[in-house]
């Protein structure tokens, strides 16, 4: 998500901006980013970053890359089947 945000387009949503900018982070022993725990955010008086979590979850699985040729063949097969039914 961090890399996508450099080039992606986010809506102008105050709640989302607050969620993405309010939490602290650090690095672990392997230099991986470690985000602040929600319990620690609550101790600082911050709400749970629900909108930020929702955005992050959209990156949990790779996006489906459509194969245009396969889609065309499927559409043609579907058209043939529809003609047979009618």
PyMOL commands that set and color helices and strands:
alter all, ss='L'
color gray80, all
select helices_A, chain A and resi 2-7+14-22+38-43+50-57+68-85
alter helices_A, ss='H'
color red, helices_A
select strands_A, chain A and resi 25-27+33-35
alter strands_A, ss='S'
color yellow, strands_A
deselect
rebuild
show_as cartoon
